[in-house]
Amino acid sequence: MLNQASGDRQILAKQLNISPHQLSYVTQSGEGEGLIFYGSTILPFTDRFPKDTELYSIMTTKPQEKAD
């Protein structure tokens, strides 16, 4: 789960049983930060994928960064 709007965060927190501490990881989180759900385990993550690679230019979802 990535950054969510306040109202959505509260709904998701209740539905997914996310603690206030865990919820802090998707409040004002940056790019590549959020929560990963693995069974009943919820883990915070940060992914700093190098932007100066061919793989990044292929995988990015930002149109302005797409490879030609």
Contacts in CASP RR format, 6 or more apart in sequence:
PFRMAT RR
TARGET T0000
AUTHOR 0000-0000-0000
METHOD contacts of the structure
MODEL  1
MLNQASGDRQILAKQLNISPHQLSYVTQSGEGEGLIFYGSTILPFTDRFP
KDTELYSIMTTKPQEKAD
1 12 0 8 1.000
1 16 0 8 1.000
1 26 0 8 1.000
1 34 0 8 1.000
1 35 0 8 1.000
1 37 0 8 1.000
2 26 0 8 1.000
2 29 0 8 1.000
2 32 0 8 1.000
2 33 0 8 1.000
2 34 0 8 1.000
3 26 0 8 1.000
3 27 0 8 1.000
3 28 0 8 1.000
3 29 0 8 1.000
3 30 0 8 1.000
3 33 0 8 1.000
3 34 0 8 1.000
4 12 0 8 1.000
4 26 0 8 1.000
9 23 0 8 1.000
9 26 0 8 1.000
9 27 0 8 1.000
12 18 0 8 1.000
13 19 0 8 1.000
13 20 0 8 1.000
13 23 0 8 1.000
16 37 0 8 1.000
16 42 0 8 1.000
18 35 0 8 1.000
18 42 0 8 1.000
22 35 0 8 1.000
22 42 0 8 1.000
22 44 0 8 1.000
25 33 0 8 1.000
25 34 0 8 1.000
25 35 0 8 1.000
25 44 0 8 1.000
26 33 0 8 1.000
26 34 0 8 1.000
26 35 0 8 1.000
32 45 0 8 1.000
32 46 0 8 1.000
32 47 0 8 1.000
32 48 0 8 1.000
32 49 0 8 1.000
33 44 0 8 1.000
33 45 0 8 1.000
33 46 0 8 1.000
33 47 0 8 1.000
34 44 0 8 1.000
34 45 0 8 1.000
34 46 0 8 1.000
35 42 0 8 1.000
35 43 0 8 1.000
35 44 0 8 1.000
35 45 0 8 1.000
36 42 0 8 1.000
36 43 0 8 1.000
36 44 0 8 1.000
36 45 0 8 1.000
49 56 0 8 1.000
50 56 0 8 1.000
51 65 0 8 1.000
54 67 0 8 1.000
56 65 0 8 1.000
57 65 0 8 1.000
57 66 0 8 1.000
57 67 0 8 1.000
58 67 0 8 1.000
60 66 0 8 1.000
END
